[in-house]
């Protein structure tokens, strides 16, 4: 019989993903949640990079300055 990964119905705060992962790995759900938050804080560069690229594409370019005579 193989192990399957499911969302937890009993140990959930939002969607039960951390609870299901903790059940699958047979560890405490608090450890998984702390690791999840730690990784989110460490990788905060990625969302800001994506925001910058999206803003770069969406925002119109300013008109070039007029040449001085």
C-alpha positions, 0 to 999 in steps of 0.5 A: 500500500502506497502513501498518498498526500491529502489535505488534512480535514482535522489539522487545518488553519486555511486549507489543510495543506500543512496538516496533510503534509505533516501527516504524510511526513509523520511530523508535528504540524507546527514544524511544517507551519514554521518551515512554511512561514520561514521559507515565505519570509526568506523568499520574499524577493521573488514576489517583489521581483514579479511585482516589479516585472509586472509593473514594468510591463503595465506602466506606460513609458514617459515621453522623452524630454524635448531637446534643448535648442 
